Amino acid sequence: MPDGMLRSFEYTLGFMAELVADVPDERWTEQPSGLANHAAWTVGHLAYSCQAIGGEMGLKPWLPGGRKDLFGTGSNPQKDRGRYPAASELLEEMRASSCLVCEHVRKTWATLKCQELPDARYRSLLPTVGDAVLQVLVAHSAYHVGQTALWRRAIGFPPPARFYL
């Protein structure tokens, strides 16, 4: 199970990187009417989500301080570009965070898939860490990448050249 899940996650984040690759850094916080999430928030949120699920798997936090306030659940994307790290830093944090989580999942899946989720708020929906890992890595990331595809079109960029299923 983890191999297919991790391939899907890596594929999804590859698409995210392509969606924003040609968008100038200064445009990453544009918020067209009707779209709540911009690229700076979404890329940072995906990196932070890796750290959050990493915490459920027993990993210690690794991102710089303040990321929860900028990118955690309940945070609100802001138009002020100065509030967010550079695009290159956000992309590197997303890449490094996903690599760390994928490596840990590969090593510990047999335990994670059965381990009770530590966060009681979500346990009725996602009873095991394995359930939560699947949700965060596959469904959650794909949801936000889809939002970014819409955002990209709304700020006037065509779809990336490479076709995605």
N, C-alpha and C positions, 0 to 999 in steps of 0.2 A: 503493500500500500504506500509506503512513504516515497518510493521512487517516482511513481506517477504524480503524486501530489506535489512533490518538490519540482519536478519538471514543469508542471503547470504553473507553479508559482514563479519559477525562473523565467518562463516564457512570458508571463503577464508583466513582470517587471522589466523585461527586455522591451516589450511594447511601450511601456510607460517612458522608458528612456528615449525611445525613438519619437514618441509624441512630442517631447519637449526639446529634442536635440537642436532644432533649428530656430527655436523661439528665443529671441534676445533676452538676456537676464533681466533687463529693466521692464520687460512686459510680463514677467512671471506673476505679478499680483493684480493684473487687470481682472475686473469682475464685470463681465457683460451682464446686462439686465437678465434676471431670471436664473442666473447660475451662481450658486453660493461659493463653490470651492475653486480656487485658482491653483496654478501649478506649484507655486512655492509652498502653499499649505498642504497640498495633496502629496507631493514627494516627501515633505517632512513628516506628514502624518503616516505614510507607509513605513518610513524608517522608525518612527516612534512606536508604531504598532508591532514591529518586530521586537523592539525592546520590551513592550508590554507582554507579549506572548512569551518572550524569553524569561520574564519574571515568573510567569506561571510554570515554566519548566525548571525553575530554580537558578537561572542565570542572574548575575548581578548587573545592574544598569551600566551601560557603557557610553551612552550619548552625553554630550555636554549638558550642563545644568540649564534649566529653563525650557527644555524641549517639551515637557508635559504641558506647560502653560501655552506654548505656541501651537502644539500639534496634537495634544491629547484629546480624548473624548470630551465633547462639550466646548472645545475651543472654537473661536470664530475667526475665519479668515479675514484679514484686514487688507485694505488697498495700499497702505503705506509700505513701499518696497524696503525701506530702511529697517523695518521690524524683523526681517527675515535674513538668514544667511544667504550667501551667494549661491546661485544655481549649481555651480560646480561642487560646492560643499554639500548641498542637499543631496545631489545625485550620488556623491561618494558615501554619504551616511546611509542612503538607501541601499546601495550596493553592499557595503561592508556589513550592515545590519542583517541583510538577507543571507549573506554568506555565513555569518555566525549562527543564525537560527537554523539554516539548512544543515550545517555541519552537526549541530547538536541533535537535531531530529534524526539524522542518519545514525548517529551513535546510540541514541537512547529510545528509539521508537517502541521497542518491545515493552518498555516500562511506561512510557508516556501514554500509549493508547489505552491503558487500563487505569492509570492513576487518577484519583478524584481531583477535579478542578479545585485549586485552592480558593479562588474568588467565588464566594458563596452567592454573590449577586447574580451570577450567570449560570450557576450549577443546574438549575431546573431545565434550562435550554441546552446547555453543553455540559453534561455530567462529568466527562473526563477531559484531561489535558489533551488527549488525542483528538477529541471532538473539537475543542477550541482551536487547536493548531490547524486542523482542516478548515474550519470556518475562517480564521484570520488569513491564512496563506492563500486560500483559493477564492472563496466567495467575497470576502471583504476587499482583497486587493483588486479583483476583477471589477467590482462595483466602482471603486474609485478610479481605476484606469478608464472605464467607460465614461465617467464624468469628465475626465481630462480630454478624451477624444471629442466630446461635445464642446468643451471649453476652447480647445484648439480651433475648431471650426468657427466658433462665435467671435474669436479675435481675428479672424480673417486668414487663417492658415489652412491649406488643403490637407487632406489625409496624407499620412506618410506614404512614400513610394512603395514600400513593402506591404504586401497584402497579408492580413491576419484573418484567420477563421473566427 
